[in-house]
Amino acid sequence: EVQVVESGGGLVEAGKSLTLSCTVSGLRFEDYGMAWFRQAPGKEREGISSINWSGGKTYHVDSVKGRFTISRDNDKKTLYLQMNSLTPADTATYFCAADSTPARHYVGAYYLDPKNFAYWGQGTQVTVSS
């Protein structure tokens, strides 16, 4: 059974930083691309950052580019999202997701479709106060 567990969310002031973590078990983590999605109340889930299986390729949507950094440690089977300069607009539940297909090379904009991801965590809440 594949398990995906996020952690690290919380309440922070605008301008501060937060790091999310995601641990995966039950699949060969090092073979799969990963991504972070987020969903704000009343809005659709949106993909914000992705990384390929090796960590050599990453992608961030414009709204977080330059502020968020996705990374992974395959030895620890852990995915990270470093979030800097947080604003109230970043308030959302953040989800970690594992690709349904191993060893994909492309992790750009079209990759961040929820349909590409088979395994999801339960989400961790990030609230940014003004």
Steps between C-alpha positions, in 0.01 A plus 500: 500500500633839400492765771567871447522719808552876504619702796628845584193714449390765746420863563762756400516874450530651156859523385611199701613157382377146543625161381264217418610137496345194345603144571403215271493129570383199306658591164847556362509872576814556294320385184212746508448864430331696776303819532342741741144618453297740706133575543356814651142511630254524214768452237618212286810304586799645317841353435778732606830312491633179351824303496615203297612168645866596534446856619682634196196672353259726682215729407313771688195693388541874464312581820764328713808520279789666681335446839442123520753224439417134455764240579532136592723264693466156343697334778248630753204448264398854576375791293535860615351838423691799630265798505640850547341846500159355573192711439135454602431385142708189580248390761376156397515131571816363343508152354790279400446264206696218337489435126304206368777423248868449590796673339318779317742761367263792442388680815386833358168679495301222335633250754316674782168338416354310796420216259872427471526416868377180657601543861402789724553605856229629730627858480651744745352842571703814445351826626676830441384796706533858380 
